[in-house]
Amino acid sequence: MNSSTIASPDENEYFETHSAPPNLPELSRIVQGFVLRHHAAGRHVVLVSSGGTTVPLENQTVRFIDNFSAGTRGATSAEYFLEAGYAVVFLHRQFSLLPYSRHYSHSTNCFLDYLSEWGRIGEDGNQAGGDVVVHSKYRAQMLDVLRKYRRAKEGRTLLLLPFTTVTSYLFLLREVAMQMQMIGNGALFYLAAAVSDFFVPPDRMAEHKIQSGDLSGAPETEGAKPATQAAATTKETGAGKKLVIDLDPVPKFLKRLVEGWAPEAMIISFKLETDPNILLYKCRQALERYRHHLVIGNLLSTRKFEVVFVDKEGEQWIRVPEAKDGEEQIEIESLIIPEVVKRHEIVMSAKKDGPMAG
Ligand SMILES: CC(C)(COP(=O)(O)O)[C@@H](O)C(=O)NCCC(=O)N[C@@H](CSSC[C@H](N)C(=O)O)C(=O)O
């Protein structure tokens, strides 16, 4: 089934008026090989999306709108899926947190603080003596992370796919979903990425950097769209120049994923809110709108300590106890992923023992 047979006009138009990532054909071949290999080995495959997508305001992008996400949810979840025996396609915001390196790449203290002494590097670049030594207090954790990282690398069970813009995210998500169709409900989608809801349509995209200053005396710019057409323009007001932005809604890709790109897969989306009073309502609304398996709701302020699973049966809160003094804070993903895996197994066995079975 190709994606255009089930697409809605707004989705078709979105993909027809935007350019796919230039390396999409190559990435598609890599994903196909990854999915085939792990399916043949009897391994389930999960697509974990992670990080925020951007919406450029100019073709030659200087300014863009970003969505909040450090990538902790996605990168940490990917580690626990790997430990649960899944192969992971990690569709992530470029330069956001990655599985395993997340422990050291973005932490407040510099990675070098974990090392207690440096070997003396000789003139010719050869080690002149001495060794790089990890502080004893970090050694156990670092060895544990290193071993797990190596296992994923040697088993090639982790495939990293970077995106930046919402357009590259949507093209990649659709491509991976099409390649995962071959594994039916052995495929799991865990959509933790913070996806843009609004974008600047190409025909209203300014070509050059939006000017904040006065250009009255400047030479004409070749080929630039008249500012009036652009979706993001500056407007003279009594208080000086204002930036006025007029965006269109991004097609509801989740609906396309459920109805066409991955009709047999188990699909889980995350719902991010800041107001606790509307979280459950918004989760249920998403579930009714997209008819997928599960919505995991979380509040920006407590996302590391509690989430709520909302499905057609009801809701189930998952919370981690506050860490006692001197104790490591439990990662809530260590509780989320086993519950997701349990539900995925139920979905897979239900399909196997379906109405025709027995
Ligand atoms: C982003 C966080 C909070 C993790 O944070 P980090 O650990 O710092 O990375 C994640 O848990 C989450 O809620 N992700 C989902 C956030 C999100 O934007 N969800 C969308 C639904 S997915 S985008 C769906 C699209 N708009 C459509 O309707 O088709 C929403 O809440 O509306």
The ligand as an SDF file (V2000), in Angstrom:
LIG
                    3D

 32 31  0  0  0  0  0  0  0  0999 V2000
    8.5520   16.1930   25.0150 C   0  0  0  0  0  0  0  0  0  0  0  0
    8.3380   15.3240   26.2370 C   0  0  0  0  0  0  0  0  0  0  0  0
    7.6300   16.1060   27.3390 C   0  0  0  0  0  0  0  0  0  0  0  0
    9.6810   14.8180   26.7810 C   0  0  0  0  0  0  0  0  0  0  0  0
   10.5150   15.9000   27.1230 O   0  0  0  0  0  0  0  0  0  0  0  0
   12.0880   15.6290   27.0290 P   0  0  0  0  0  0  0  0  0  0  0  0
   12.3790   14.4740   27.9410 O   0  0  0  0  0  0  0  0  0  0  0  0
   12.7080   16.9070   27.4800 O   0  0  0  0  0  0  0  0  0  0  0  0
   12.4000   15.2970   25.5990 O   0  0  0  0  0  0  0  0  0  0  0  0
    7.5410   14.0590   25.8690 C   0  0  0  0  0  0  0  0  0  0  0  0
    7.3270   13.2750   27.0220 O   0  0  0  0  0  0  0  0  0  0  0  0
    6.2420   14.4210   25.2040 C   0  0  0  0  0  0  0  0  0  0  0  0
    5.2380   14.7260   25.8380 O   0  0  0  0  0  0  0  0  0  0  0  0
    6.2690   14.3930   23.8440 N   0  0  0  0  0  0  0  0  0  0  0  0
    5.1020   14.7120   23.0270 C   0  0  0  0  0  0  0  0  0  0  0  0
    4.9650   16.1670   22.9130 C   0  0  0  0  0  0  0  0  0  0  0  0
    3.9550   16.6010   21.8730 C   0  0  0  0  0  0  0  0  0  0  0  0
    4.1460   17.5680   21.2160 O   0  0  0  0  0  0  0  0  0  0  0  0
    2.8530   15.8710   21.6840 N   0  0  0  0  0  0  0  0  0  0  0  0
    1.8040   16.3180   20.7760 C   0  0  0  0  0  0  0  0  0  0  0  0
    1.1540   15.1020   20.1710 C   0  0  0  0  0  0  0  0  0  0  0  0
    2.2930   14.3960   19.0730 S   0  0  0  0  0  0  0  0  0  0  0  0
    2.2100   15.5840   17.6490 S   0  0  0  0  0  0  0  0  0  0  0  0
    0.6850   15.2060   17.0040 C   0  0  0  0  0  0  0  0  0  0  0  0
    0.2530   16.2250   15.9700 C   0  0  0  0  0  0  0  0  0  0  0  0
    0.1690   17.5260   16.5520 N   0  0  0  0  0  0  0  0  0  0  0  0
   -1.0900   15.7550   15.4500 C   0  0  0  0  0  0  0  0  0  0  0  0
   -2.0690   16.1800   16.0620 O   0  0  0  0  0  0  0  0  0  0  0  0
   -1.0940   14.8990   14.5530 O   0  0  0  0  0  0  0  0  0  0  0  0
    0.8010   17.1200   21.5690 C   0  0  0  0  0  0  0  0  0  0  0  0
    0.9140   17.1270   22.8120 O   0  0  0  0  0  0  0  0  0  0  0  0
   -0.0980   17.6920   20.9190 O   0  0  0  0  0  0  0  0  0  0  0  0
  1  2  1  0
  2  3  1  0
  2  4  1  0
  2 10  1  0
  4  5  1  0
  5  6  1  0
  6  7  2  0
  6  8  1  0
  6  9  1  0
 10 11  1  0
 10 12  1  0
 12 13  2  0
 12 14  1  0
 14 15  1  0
 15 16  1  0
 16 17  1  0
 17 18  2  0
 17 19  1  0
 19 20  1  0
 20 21  1  0
 20 30  1  0
 21 22  1  0
 22 23  1  0
 23 24  1  0
 24 25  1  0
 25 26  1  0
 25 27  1  0
 27 28  2  0
 27 29  1  0
 30 31  2  0
 30 32  1  0
M  END
$$$$
